[in-house]
């Protein structure tokens, strides 16, 4: 019985992770244009290489004002930062 319960819990966790993979939950109709995000970031001193959609967010590959190469995710409606990663 314990094995069945343990297995059930594991399957529920895996299923929830699969459905919750999107970081941003914004209908496409509410997204601002990529050019708006580009202008915002460049105005803050970023050097933007590319911006594309991934996991329901905008993802920018850029050099931030500190000179670090970063991959950053942004909410496509508010353009708020969701996550910033420094690739190694």
C-alpha positions as CSV (number, residue, x, y, z in Angstrom):
1,X,0.0,0.0,0.0
2,X,2.8,2.4,0.9
3,X,4.4,1.8,-2.5
4,X,1.1,2.7,-4.3
5,X,0.8,5.9,-2.3
6,X,4.4,6.9,-2.9
7,X,4.1,6.2,-6.6
8,X,0.8,8.2,-6.7
9,X,2.5,11.2,-5.0
10,X,5.4,11.0,-7.5
11,X,3.1,10.9,-10.5
12,X,1.1,13.9,-9.2
13,X,4.3,15.9,-8.7
14,X,5.5,15.1,-12.2
15,X,2.2,15.9,-13.8
16,X,2.0,19.3,-11.9
17,X,5.5,20.2,-13.0
18,X,4.6,19.4,-16.6
19,X,1.6,21.7,-16.6
20,X,3.3,24.4,-14.6
21,X,6.3,24.7,-16.9
22,X,5.3,28.2,-18.2
23,X,6.8,30.9,-16.1
24,X,4.5,33.6,-17.4
25,X,0.7,33.1,-17.7
26,X,-0.3,36.0,-20.0
27,X,-2.7,35.6,-22.9
28,X,-0.9,36.5,-26.2
29,X,-3.4,39.2,-26.9
30,X,-2.1,41.1,-23.8
31,X,1.6,40.9,-24.8
32,X,3.5,44.1,-25.6
33,X,5.6,44.2,-28.7
34,X,9.2,42.9,-28.5
35,X,10.4,46.3,-29.7
36,X,8.9,47.9,-26.6
37,X,11.0,45.5,-24.4
38,X,14.1,46.2,-26.5
39,X,13.7,49.9,-26.1
40,X,13.1,49.6,-22.4
41,X,16.3,47.5,-21.9
42,X,18.4,49.6,-24.1
43,X,17.2,52.7,-22.2
44,X,18.5,51.0,-19.1
45,X,21.9,50.4,-20.6
46,X,21.5,46.8,-21.9
47,X,23.0,45.7,-25.2
48,X,20.3,43.4,-26.5
49,X,21.3,40.6,-28.9
50,X,18.0,38.8,-29.3
51,X,14.5,38.6,-27.8
52,X,12.2,35.6,-28.3
53,X,9.2,33.9,-26.6
54,X,9.9,31.0,-24.3
55,X,7.9,29.4,-21.6
56,X,5.2,32.1,-22.0
57,X,7.7,34.9,-21.3
58,X,10.0,37.0,-23.4
59,X,13.6,35.8,-23.1
60,X,16.4,38.3,-23.9
61,X,20.0,37.4,-24.6
62,X,21.9,40.5,-23.7
63,X,24.8,42.2,-22.0
64,X,23.5,44.0,-18.9
65,X,24.7,47.4,-17.7
66,X,27.3,45.6,-15.5
67,X,28.9,44.0,-18.6
68,X,27.6,40.5,-17.9
69,X,26.2,38.3,-20.6
70,X,22.8,37.2,-19.4
71,X,19.7,35.3,-20.3
72,X,16.8,37.2,-18.8
73,X,13.0,36.4,-18.8
74,X,10.4,39.1,-18.7
75,X,6.7,39.2,-18.3
76,X,5.3,40.0,-21.8
77,X,2.5,42.2,-20.4
78,X,4.2,44.2,-17.7
79,X,7.8,43.8,-19.0
80,X,8.9,43.1,-15.4
81,X,11.9,40.9,-14.9
82,X,10.9,37.3,-14.1
83,X,14.4,35.7,-13.9
84,X,18.0,36.6,-14.8
85,X,20.6,33.9,-15.5
86,X,24.3,34.3,-16.1
87,X,25.3,31.4,-18.4
88,X,28.6,29.7,-17.6
